Amino acid sequence: MTTRLDTRFAELKKEGRAALVTFVMCGDPDLATSLEILKALPKAGADVIEIGMPFTDPMADGPAIQAAGLRALKAGTTLKKTLRVVREFRATEPATPVVLMGYYNPIFIYGVDKFLVDAKAAGVDGLIVVDLPPEEDEELCIPALKAGVNFIRLATPTTDDKRLPAVLTNTSGFVYYVSITGITGSASADDKQVGEAVARIKRHTKLPVCVGFASARPRLRRASRTTVKARWSAPR
């Protein structure tokens, strides 16, 4: 089955350019504003959109995204409402891939089977669930793939060649390379090291590799009213 992510990255490869992948926390500062931001992103150049599922304990995220998630929760954002926002976005934007990014607990509480049915119906194309390692694939990864939803795995600077095959097993859509050891925005990545790491990952997979986590510029670290982050895919 060809997904929107497959189609989009194939188009980008044909054009010879990298992908701009943007992130916005659903519900920050409110659901209506989130939807307007999402609708504006494709026109602003976003090739893929990641939508944050707000959670009370975002262990991998820096201060800006933590604050965004807490504002979203305070505004009453739930996983069900997040899917509603995706559905409303999809009603006017049929082509841009949407990836939900977050943690397993809200999905577990929602119910995996029900979540996957509702997510697919809403127009979700992929999932990034940062606290589910390959050893837990039966929890969500395998059911997601069976439901036709890409499951995007994270590789890190500490993912060596021995570990990498396990990380890449069942990964689809693209590989998310976490370019630093630490939380989002805590440091700037070394371009040379990132290039070497991406080249190494590509020796193990034909999937596109997207690089994230690495911007430590103050304007991205600061907890603004609406937090948007971006990452780029490495050209093949």
C-alpha positions in Angstrom: 0.0 0.0 0.0 1.3 3.5 -0.9 0.7 6.1 1.8 0.7 9.9 1.6 4.1 9.8 3.1 5.4 7.5 0.4 3.9 9.7 -2.3 5.2 12.9 -0.9 8.8 11.6 -0.5 8.7 10.1 -4.0 7.7 13.5 -5.3 10.5 15.2 -3.4 13.1 12.7 -4.6 12.0 13.4 -8.2 12.3 17.1 -7.6 15.7 16.6 -6.0 15.1 18.5 -2.8 14.8 17.8 0.9 11.5 17.8 2.8 10.5 20.5 5.2 8.7 18.8 8.1 7.0 21.1 10.5 5.7 20.5 14.0 2.9 22.2 15.9 1.3 21.3 19.2 -2.4 20.7 18.9 -4.5 22.9 21.1 -1.9 25.6 21.7 -3.1 28.2 22.5 -6.5 26.7 21.6 -8.0 24.3 19.1 -9.3 26.9 16.7 -5.9 28.6 16.4 -4.2 25.2 16.0 -6.5 24.5 13.1 -5.7 27.8 11.4 -2.0 27.2 11.8 -2.3 23.8 10.3 -4.2 25.1 7.3 -1.5 27.7 6.7 1.5 25.4 6.9 1.2 23.7 3.4 0.9 27.1 1.8 4.0 28.2 3.8 6.0 25.3 2.3 5.5 22.4 4.7 5.9 19.1 3.0 4.9 17.0 6.0 3.2 18.2 9.2 3.7 16.7 12.6 1.0 17.4 15.2 1.8 17.1 18.8 -0.5 15.1 21.1 -0.3 17.0 24.4 0.8 15.0 27.3 1.5 15.8 31.0 5.0 14.2 31.1 6.8 14.8 27.8 10.1 13.3 28.7 11.9 14.0 25.4 10.8 17.5 24.9 12.4 20.8 25.9 10.9 23.8 27.7 9.1 25.3 24.7 7.3 22.2 23.7 6.6 21.2 27.3 5.0 24.7 27.8 3.0 24.3 24.6 1.7 21.0 25.7 0.6 22.3 29.1 -1.1 25.2 27.5 -3.0 22.9 25.2 -4.1 20.6 28.1 -5.2 23.7 30.1 -7.2 24.7 27.1 -9.0 21.4 27.2 -7.3 19.5 24.4 -7.7 15.8 24.4 -6.7 13.0 22.0 -10.2 12.8 20.7 -10.2 16.6 20.0 -6.8 16.3 18.4 -8.2 13.8 15.9 -11.1 16.1 15.3 -8.7 18.9 14.4 -6.9 16.5 12.0 -10.3 15.6 10.4 -11.2 19.3 9.9 -7.7 20.0 8.4 -8.0 17.0 6.1 -11.3 18.2 4.8 -9.5 21.1 3.0 -6.1 19.6 2.5 -6.1 16.1 1.0 -2.4 15.7 0.0 -0.1 16.9 2.8 0.9 14.0 5.1 0.0 14.3 8.8 2.0 12.5 11.5 0.9 12.5 15.1 3.8 12.7 17.5 3.8 12.1 21.2 3.7 9.4 23.9 2.0 6.1 24.3 -0.1 6.7 27.5 -2.9 8.8 25.9 -3.2 6.2 23.1 -3.3 3.3 25.6 -6.0 5.1 27.6 -8.0 5.8 24.4 -7.7 2.1 23.4 -5.2 1.1 20.6 -7.8 -0.5 18.3 -10.3 2.4 18.6 -7.5 4.9 18.3 -6.2 3.4 15.0 -9.7 3.2 13.5 -10.4 6.9 14.5 -7.0 8.1 13.4 -7.2 6.5 10.0 -10.7 7.8 9.5 -9.5 11.3 10.5 -6.8 11.3 7.9 -3.7 10.5 10.0 -0.9 9.1 8.0 1.8 8.2 10.5 2.7 8.0 14.2 5.9 8.9 16.1 5.6 7.5 19.6 8.9 8.3 21.3 8.5 6.0 24.4 7.8 2.7 22.6 11.0 0.8 21.7 11.1 -2.0 19.1 10.7 -4.5 21.8 7.2 -3.2 22.3 6.2 -3.4 18.6 3.1 -5.6 19.4 1.7 -2.8 21.5 1.1 -0.3 18.7 3.6 -0.5 15.8 2.3 -3.8 14.4 -1.4 -2.9 14.8 -0.7 0.5 13.2 1.0 -1.1 10.2 -1.9 -3.5 9.8 -4.3 -0.5 9.9 -2.4 1.2 7.1 -0.8 3.9 9.3 3.0 4.4 9.0 5.0 3.9 12.2 8.1 6.2 12.3 10.9 5.1 14.5 13.6 7.2 16.1 17.4 6.6 15.7 19.8 8.5 17.9 23.6 9.2 18.0 23.8 6.3 20.4 22.1 3.9 18.0 25.0 1.8 16.8 25.2 -0.7 13.9 24.2 -3.5 16.2 21.1 -1.8 17.4 20.1 -0.1 14.2 18.5 -3.2 12.4 16.1 -3.6 15.4 15.2 0.0 15.2 14.5 -0.1 11.5 12.5 -3.3 11.6 8.8 -2.4 11.0 9.7 1.3 10.5 7.9 2.9 7.6 7.3 6.3 6.1 10.7 7.7 7.2 13.3 7.4 9.8 13.5 10.2 12.3 17.2 10.8 13.3 17.5 12.6 16.6 20.6 14.6 16.0 21.6 15.3 19.6 21.7 13.3 22.9 19.2 15.2 25.0 15.8 16.9 24.9 14.5 19.0 22.0 16.3 22.3 21.6 19.0 21.6 24.3 21.9 21.9 21.9 22.9 22.5 18.3 24.0 19.5 16.3 27.4 19.2 14.6 26.7 19.2 10.8 29.6 16.8 10.0 28.5 14.3 12.6 24.9 14.5 11.4 26.0 13.9 7.8 28.0 10.9 8.8 25.2 9.5 10.9 22.6 9.9 8.1 24.9 8.3 5.6 25.3 5.3 8.0 21.6 4.9 8.5 21.0 5.0 4.7 23.4 2.1 4.3 20.8 0.1 6.3 17.5 1.4 4.8 16.0 2.9 1.6 13.6 5.0 3.7 14.0 8.8 3.8 15.9 10.1 6.8 14.6 13.3 8.6 16.8 15.1 11.1 15.4 16.8 14.1 15.8 17.9 17.8 18.8 20.1 17.0 17.9 23.7 17.1 19.1 25.5 20.2 18.5 29.1 18.9 16.9 31.2 21.6 13.8 32.0 19.4 13.0 28.3 19.2 13.9 27.5 22.8 11.7 30.2 24.2 8.2 29.1 25.1 6.2 31.3 22.7 2.5 31.4 22.5 2.5 28.9 19.7 5.5 26.5 19.3 6.4 25.4 15.8 9.6 23.5 15.0 10.9 22.2 11.8 13.2 19.4 10.5 14.6 18.6 7.2 15.1 15.3 5.4 18.5 14.5 4.0 18.5 14.4 0.2 19.0 11.0 -1.2 
